[in-house]
Amino acid sequence: MAEVQFRFRGDEPVADPAVTVDSFGEQSNASAVRLEPGDDARDLLPHLDRLQLIEVNFPVFGDGRGYSAARILREAGYDGELRAVGEVLVDQIAFMRRCGFDAFAPEVPLDPADAEAAFARYDHVYQPTTDGRAPIWNLRHG
Amino acid sequence: MYKYDTYDQAMVDARVEEFRDQVRRRLEGHITEDQFKPLRLMNGLYLQLHAYMLRVAIPYGTLSSAQMRMLGDIADKYDRGYGHFTTRQNIQYNWIKLEDAPDILADLASVEMHAIQTSGNCIRNTTSDQYAGAAADEVVDPRPYAELIRQWSTFHPEFSFLPRKFKMAVIASDIDRAAMKLHDIGIQIVKNEAGEIGAAFYVGGGMGRTPMIAPCINPFVPIDQFITYSEACLRVYNRHGRRDNKYKARIKILVHELGKDEYTRQVEEEFAHLLTQNIEPPLAELERIKAMFADPPFETGLSDELDRSDPDFALWVDNNCLAHKQPGYIAATISLKPVGGIPGDATGEQIRLMGDLAKQYSFDELRVTHAQNIVLPHVKKADLYALWQVLDANGLGTANLDLVGDIIACPGLDYCSLANARSIPVAQKISQRLAGQAQQIGELKLKISGCINACGHHHAGHIGILGVDKKGVENYQLLLGGCEGADTSLGQITGPGFDEDGIVDAVEKATSFYLSQRQDGERFLDTYRRIGMPAFKEAIYG
């Protein structure tokens, strides 16, 4: 299990291991779940109040379904930890951050300086997401 | 035309630094070629057969004189003195060194240009009508809507790792000059009966190995919701598009497999949800962009008379120029298809010259067409003869727009690592063979692809040619009856393929047969549609 290398939250990390979406449905006390690319994030929406950690797996970096999963969860009001795991590369983490990920456990740890530069690369953004950053078109028009 | 503000400029400047850093990490061995590949691709850098190719974005095909001049300078400084204009209204350079790429991007950024998302599985450069802002038949200028899409799609955090590439086109007239229905999303800006502006969405078109004509999934999305609607279309695709087979990963396959109605239902459901998320840009942003696409300061009271006493000039006017919405002006197309030339190629010197002519004669504006030509959209008729003389003296005066020599061709096996066959020599041979008859044949759109990915749009050619590999030998299949306009249709294969000389003969047999069969006023396509494939087959193979 890869270590969490970056975490943008003040609360204590959940100690429970994440379970699969299938077994999550049967374990009413589980507080952590792991989404695979083929899982439907919307299946979790009825249970968001008891979830403290959702891991979203990127088995290969080019499979971008996890980005939609993350936004769907945040748009539904989920405010627990959203952790990107798997093939999480330095050039994807800024996109992930914008989609609502606030923890990163890359399979292969990232160069800390490269990652810091990647998170801070773009001062402004064109699109609104739930990350709270005002898009450029709002800045233009106040 | 659109001008960057400090936000847009900061974005492309940051991108240059990011890519510089990525190239450094690659050259120093910190990332593997596999990890670097999607990064360079998202910056338009492909590894081709002989060198890197850099594809530069030209949003909706619109360029200023200074931008065009820079494209010419880059051709001379970093390439071998050529640039290649593409079917996505972009330009490609075929002989680029990896270590030069960051400097090229910096040069581009200095004239408000970039190579962002010109490849990779993301939303690509949005194309539009090359006569936008000049054509008399448009409801509005489509480019402000395309610019809004450009901004929304740039570094879109959710849609940068889609199942496959994603191409959008925006038009605003019933005559479709951008092959809109052959895009992943085609948008036609329309006006409803109440006079309100909206967007008709056509989703799931495309060429490639499985050509499909996009069905209309919503005939009128209010214009203050069309970005949200686009987001819904993309989200359904990102979540459910196939990722098990790259050849079935385009949105057309999803729309086809789900069926138009089910795909539409899912989009509408996602759209209803996204409307609660307030992601639509404020209308003030659209107004800000629109102001930059206001008409140039046209003179009024000009004459529409032209001195047609020079027959070569008169022919060029008839073939290459389009009526303008403003009296006294005309839209002139510069053909990049000289007889026997490489379709879409121009030298650095020619590119700079076209830039200068745009400044002198066309309110500082040029357009790249998806047929790989250049348009000067706003030329005063009184200046047209002087303009043509300069073009003609510099190899840019070919009078063959939409004639058989105005061939669309992909780079093919001469450059492209995906190709199965060469496209360019076939285009050159056909162009030479039929040059003498081109005027007599009239409108004939001939399109050549060197593999089934169909970058040369062969499915949409009145005559299409597809290069394939047949047991190690280049072989060419002939298609007839494709069309990309409002009456979009897909070409059908005539029968067994041909070798390189054989395909040239077959094309000539098809055009000769057409000439013998045509009725008054019929174009090649009309005759084909009237008499059908069997008669043409007989003429070609009989």
Contacts between the chains, C-beta under 8 A, distances in Angstrom:
chain1	res1	chain2	res2	distance
A	37	B	243	7.7
A	61	B	35	7.9
A	61	B	38	7.4
A	61	B	161	7.2
A	62	B	38	6.5
A	62	B	121	6.9
A	62	B	161	5.6
A	63	B	161	6.9
A	63	B	243	5.9
A	64	B	121	7.6
A	64	B	158	7.6
A	64	B	159	7.4
A	64	B	160	6.8
A	64	B	161	2.9
A	64	B	162	6.1
A	64	B	163	7.9
A	64	B	238	6.0
A	65	B	238	6.5
A	65	B	239	5.9
A	65	B	243	7.6
A	67	B	157	6.5
A	67	B	158	4.5
A	67	B	159	7.6
A	67	B	160	7.6
A	67	B	161	6.8
A	67	B	238	7.2
A	68	B	158	5.7
A	68	B	235	5.6
A	68	B	238	5.0
A	68	B	239	5.0
A	69	B	239	8.0
A	71	B	158	5.6
A	75	B	273	7.4
A	75	B	277	5.7
A	89	B	35	6.3
A	91	B	22	6.9
A	91	B	38	7.8
A	91	B	39	5.4
A	92	B	161	7.6
A	94	B	157	7.7
A	95	B	155	7.5
A	95	B	157	4.2
A	95	B	158	7.8
A	95	B	160	5.5
A	95	B	161	8.0
A	96	B	157	7.6
A	98	B	157	3.7
A	99	B	157	5.1
A	99	B	158	5.8
A	111	B	30	7.1
A	114	B	21	7.7
A	114	B	25	7.2
A	114	B	30	7.9
A	117	B	21	6.9
A	121	B	14	5.7
A	121	B	17	7.7
A	121	B	18	5.6
A	122	B	11	6.8
A	122	B	14	5.4
A	122	B	155	7.0
A	123	B	10	6.1
A	123	B	14	7.3
A	124	B	7	5.5
A	124	B	10	6.7
A	124	B	11	7.0
A	125	B	155	7.3
A	125	B	157	8.0
A	126	B	11	7.7
A	126	B	151	4.7
A	126	B	152	6.1
A	126	B	154	5.4
A	126	B	155	6.9
A	126	B	156	7.8
A	127	B	152	5.8
A	127	B	156	5.9
A	127	B	157	7.1
A	127	B	279	6.9
A	128	B	277	7.7
A	128	B	278	6.9
A	128	B	279	5.1
A	129	B	157	6.2
A	129	B	158	7.6
A	129	B	279	8.0
A	130	B	277	7.8
A	135	B	281	7.4
A	136	B	7	4.5
A	136	B	8	7.9
A	136	B	151	7.2
A	137	B	151	7.2
A	137	B	281	4.4
A	137	B	282	6.1
A	137	B	285	4.1
A	138	B	282	7.1
A	139	B	7	6.9
A	140	B	5	7.2
A	140	B	7	7.1
A	140	B	284	7.8
A	140	B	285	6.5
A	140	B	288	6.7
A	141	B	282	5.2
A	141	B	284	4.4
A	141	B	285	6.3
A	141	B	288	7.6
